[in-house]
Amino acid sequence: MLRAYAILDRNLSYCQGMNYIMGFCYINLKDPNTTFKCFMRLMERFIKPVFENEFKVLKRNFFQFNRLTQIYLPDLYAHFKVTWPDILKITFHKERKY
């Protein structure tokens, strides 16, 4: 079904994450034709902007979510905040046990 969508919408093609949307629709609707129509309608009306233009809408949404979490849930924000030096420590300074 995703391959068919990629053929129909050549401007957008396929992006990672569409499979979750399509899978959710299919699990609930249990019919491939209805699922495909539902997915097409969702993409047209709501979701397509998230995947277009180098994910500008998605990046904006993540920024807004991050900022709102920082303002309204500072403890949660501090708990999940990871900086690049932290990522490098985790990635490159792990002790390997063989």
C-alpha positions in Angstrom: 0.0 0.0 0.0 2.9 2.4 0.8 4.5 1.6 -2.6 1.2 2.4 -4.3 1.1 5.7 -2.4 4.7 6.5 -3.4 3.7 6.0 -7.1 0.6 8.2 -6.8 2.3 11.1 -5.0 5.7 11.4 -6.7 6.4 14.7 -5.1 6.5 13.2 -1.7 7.2 9.5 -2.3 7.7 7.5 0.9 9.1 8.8 4.2 10.0 6.9 7.3 7.1 7.0 9.7 4.3 6.6 7.2 4.3 2.9 7.9 3.1 3.6 11.5 0.2 5.6 10.2 -0.7 3.1 7.5 -0.3 0.2 10.0 -2.6 1.8 12.5 -5.2 2.4 9.9 -5.0 -1.2 8.7 -5.2 -2.7 12.2 -8.3 -0.8 12.9 -10.0 -0.9 9.5 -9.0 -4.5 8.5 -9.6 -3.9 4.8 -6.8 -2.9 2.4 -9.0 -0.7 0.1 -10.6 1.2 3.0 -7.2 1.5 4.7 -5.6 3.0 1.5 -8.5 5.5 1.1 -8.3 6.5 4.7 -4.5 7.0 4.5 -4.9 9.1 1.3 -7.4 11.3 3.0 -5.3 11.7 6.2 -2.3 12.6 4.1 -4.2 15.1 2.0 -6.0 16.8 4.9 -3.6 16.6 7.9 -0.3 14.8 7.7 1.3 15.6 4.3 2.8 19.0 5.4 4.7 17.1 8.2 6.7 15.2 5.5 7.2 18.0 3.0 9.9 20.6 2.5 12.7 18.9 4.4 10.4 18.3 7.4 10.1 22.0 8.3 6.7 21.5 10.0 8.0 18.4 11.9 11.1 20.3 13.1 8.9 23.2 14.2 6.6 20.9 16.1 9.5 19.2 17.8 10.9 22.6 18.8 7.6 23.8 20.2 7.1 20.5 22.1 10.6 20.8 23.5 10.2 24.5 24.5 6.8 23.9 26.1 8.2 20.9 28.1 11.0 23.1 29.3 8.6 25.8 30.4 5.8 23.8 31.9 7.5 20.6 33.0 11.1 21.6 33.9 11.8 18.5 35.9 10.8 16.2 33.1 12.7 18.3 30.6 15.9 18.1 32.8 15.4 14.3 33.1 15.3 13.7 29.4 17.7 16.4 28.3 20.7 14.9 26.6 23.6 17.0 25.2 26.0 16.1 22.4 28.9 15.5 24.8 26.6 13.1 26.7 25.8 11.2 23.5 29.5 11.0 22.6 30.3 9.6 26.1 27.6 7.0 25.8 28.6 6.1 22.2 32.4 6.1 22.3 33.3 5.6 25.9 31.3 2.5 26.7 33.3 -0.4 28.1 32.9 -3.3 25.8 32.5 -6.7 27.3 33.4 -9.6 25.0 
